[in-house]
Amino acid sequence: MDLGDFTANNSVSCRLSSEIPESCRTEDCCLGIDEAGRGPVLGPMVYGICFCPVSKKEELKALKVADSKTLTEAEREKLFKKLDESKSFVGWALQILSPNTISTSMLQRTKYNLNALSHDAAIDLVQYALDSGVQLKEVFVDTVGPAEKYQEKLSQRFPGVEVTVRPKADSLFPIVSAASICAKVARDHAVKGWDFVEDLGEVDTDYGSGYPNDPKTKAWLLKYLDPVFGYPQFVRFSWSTAQTLMDGKAVTVHWDDDEEDGEKAAARQSNKSMLSYFSREAGGKAENAAHQTHRFFTERRLFSLDTL
């Protein structure tokens, strides 16, 4: 699987897709939706769809697709290759949600939780299939949140399409199993081939499963926690695991708009507030004129302003 478009800039989300089989433009089709990487604190979450003509369901089943979580990595790779080679009747598309996208969405001023993010990714992929000319008749979805509400939401969004939302849909419907395999293979490749844009030297890639309760993952998070700038963009910094470690190990930052009054609170703890780094002496000479600017700012061509 070629993730070149995503690895070129893994700080943002990316859409990848196969060619649309001609038979999917002329025959009624079924489509499955599933995701990979919802729970880990490391790496992207990938939403996947797979679609084929309703008349080809048995041929898809003959490929022996199964829930990706029950398969080894080698088995998933082999099955994805079979799906990709069945391009005369099988198509797929992926939405790769970068860790940075996930965290900034969840921590923005107007809350955008993971369920809403997941629903929107699924809706966007279904719309992509429709816009590409796929004649959708049936959609099968592995639920996120209450199945009945999610099914009603999708049915209202896509009238004329028969929507079925079920828990464990990836083990009930082969078309969802196929989507699950596509999503999981993409996430595996993205995590293994992650390009760290931060200057971390030779990165230890033994970070375990990426799940918060994995000791290897916890050890990796501790090792690569910068006390000032936090984590590389490989980490979902909105996860409570990452936040807890930052609260305990990173430098405390006092924001001027905090309720306890940032500058006063900082002074009480013998710390500086963020505003103090932008103040000037009465004579107009910057406090830190002799201090060398940190490479974080120079690499990004960020400079202090004297006036606005």
N, C-alpha and C positions, 0 to 999 in steps of 0.2 A: 504494500500500500504506500503510495507516494503522498507524504504530508508536507511537501515542499512549500506550498502556499502558507501553511500554518507556521512551520519552523522559520520562515523568513521574518515573521514578526509574531512571536508567541505571547505577546502582551495583550493582544486583542483576539476576538473570536473570529472563526473562519468557517466557511461553507465549502465542503468538498462533495463531489458527486460523480457517479458513473454516467455513461451515455444513456439516454432514454430509449429502451427497446421500441421498435416501431409497433410491435404487437400491443404495447401498453397504450399507444395513442389511438388504437382502433378497437380494442376489446375492453369490456368491463374488467376492472382490476381490484385486487385486494391489496392493502397496505398495512404493514406492522410498524409499531413505534416502540423503542426501548432505549434505555440509557446505560452508560457505564461510568463509574467513578463519581457517584453522588456523595458517598460518605467520606472519602479520603481527604486529608488535610493537604496533600501534595498533588500537584498536577491538575490537568483539566478535567472537566466533565464533558462527556461526548454523548450527544443525542443522535440516534440513527433511525432511518426509515429504510425499509426494503419493500418492494412492490413487484407484483407480477399479475398476469391475467388470471381471473378466477378459474378459467379452463385449465390452467397449468398448476393448480394446487397440488395435484398428485405428483407431478414431476418435481416440484419443489420439495415435497415430503420425501421423495426418493433420494434426495441429496443427503438425507439423514441429519438435517440441522437439529440442534438441541439448544436448550438454555446455555448460554456461554459460561455461566458460573459452574456448570457441571463438567466442563471440558478443560483439558489441559491447554496450555498456550500453543503447543504444536498442533493439537486437534483443531483449535480455532483457526489457526493460520491455514491449515489444509482446507477447512470448510469455506473460509472466506475466498480462497483461490477458486474453489468450485463455483461459488456464487458469482464471482467476478467473470469466470469463464462462461457462465450461462447467460451471457449478455443478450442472447436472442429473445429471452423472455423475463429476465430478472434485472431490476435496476435498484440502485441504492443512493442515499444521500446522507451526509453527516453535518451536524452543527457542532463544532468544537468550541466549547466555552472555556476560555483561558482562566487560570486561577485569578488573575488580575481583574478580569471582567466580573467573576463571581463575587469577589470580596468588595470591590468598589460598588457593585450593585446593592449588596446587602448592607453596606455601611453608609450609603448616601442619605441625605437629609430626609427624603421621602422613602420610607422603607420599601424594599423590593426583595422579598424573601425568596428562599430557594425553590419553594413550590411554584410561586408565580413565575420565576425565571424558567423553571422546567416546563410549565404549561406553555409559555410563550415560545420556547424553542421548538416544542412539538407542533404547535399551531403553525409556526413559520415554515417548518418542513413539509407539512401537509399542503400548505398554500403553494410552496415551491413546486411540489408534484403536480398540483392542479394547473399552475401557471405554465408548466412545461408540457402540458397536453396529456398528462396521464388521466385516463378515464376511470376515476375512482368510484367504486360502488360500495366497497366495504373497508372499514378502518378498524384495526384491532390494536389496543393500547394496554401496556402494563401500567397500572394506576400509580398516580402520585397523589396522595391524600385520599379522601373519600371517593370511592369508585363511582357512585351514583351521581354525585355533583359534577365530577370531572366529565362523565359521559354526557350529562345534560349540557355542560358548557361547550363541548366539542360538537354536539348535535346541533346546537343553536348557531354555532359559528359556521358549520358546513351542512346546511340543509340539503337534503337529497342524497346524502351519504349515510349509510348505515354504520353507526359507531358502536363498538363494543369495548368497554373498559373493564378489565378484570385484574385482581391481584394475581401475581404469578403468571401473567399472560404469556411470558416467554417460555413457559413449560406447557402451555395449553395449545398455542397456535403456532404452527411452523413458520408463518410469515413474521411473527414477532421474534421467534428464535433467531431467524435470519438477521433481523435488525439488531438484535442483541449481539450477535457475533461481529457484525460490521462495527458497531460502536466499541466493543471491547478490544478488538484488534487495533483500531485507531488509537484508543487510549494507551494500550501497551506500547505502541510505536512512539507515541508522543512522549511518554514518560521515559522510556529507554534512551531516546535520542534527544532529550531536552538540551537546548542550547542556552546556557546561562549567559545573559548579557552583562551581568555584574562581574567585576574583577575578583573572582574567588580563588584564583589559582587552579590547581588540579583538584577538581571536586570529587569527593567520595560519593560514588553512586550506589553504595550499599545502604539504601534508605528503607529497606523492608517493603511492606505492602502499601505504605502511604496512609494507612488507617491510624487514627489517633491513639488507639490502645496497643499498637505494635511497639515493643521496646526499641527496635532498630529505628523506627520512625522518630520516636521521642529523642533518641540519642542524636540523630541527624539534625533535628530541629534545634537542640541545644548547641550543637557544634557550629551551626551556621547562623546563629542569631547575632546580628551586629547590635551592640548596645545603643547605638544612636539611630541607625537607619532601618533597624528591624530585619526583615527577611528578604531574600531574593524573590523574584516574581513567580518562582516555582511553588511557593507556599500560599495557601489560602489564608491570609492573615485575619480574615473575619471569623475563622473557626475558634471556638473557645479554647482549644488546646494551645494554639499559637498565641492567643491573647493572654492566657494565664502565664505562659513562659515569658512573654514580653513584660508583663506587669511585675514579675519577680526578678528578672535578670537585666532588663534594659534600663537606660537612664530615664528618670522621671521627667516628664515634660509638663510644664504648667502653662495652660493657654489663658490668654488675657480675658477671654469671654466666659471662663468657668464661673460657676455660681459663687465660689469662695474667693473670687477676685484673684486672678492669676499672679500679678506682681507681688501682692502682699503675702499670698500663700507661699510663693517661692522664697521670699525673703525670710519668712518664719522658719523655713527648712534649710536656710543658707544656700539656696539655689538661685539661679538666674531665671527670669521669665523669658519667653521667646522675644518679647519686645525689646529687651535690653540689648540684644545683638544688633538692633537697628538704630539705637540712640546715638547722639553725637554730643561731644563736650561743648561747653559754652563757647569756646573759641572756634568751633567749627571743624576741629580736627577729629576724625573718626577714632573711637576708642581702640579699635583693633587694626589700625593702619599698618602696624608692623607685623601683624599676625598673617601668616601665609594662608591663603584661601584653601579650604579642603578640596581634594580632587573631585569629590562628588559634584561641586559647583562648577569647577573648571571644565570637567568633561562634558557638562551639559550647557556650557557657555552661559552660566548664570552669573550676574553681576549685581552688586549693591547699587541702589539708586540714591542719589543725593536729593533729588526733587521729584515730585509727581506732576 
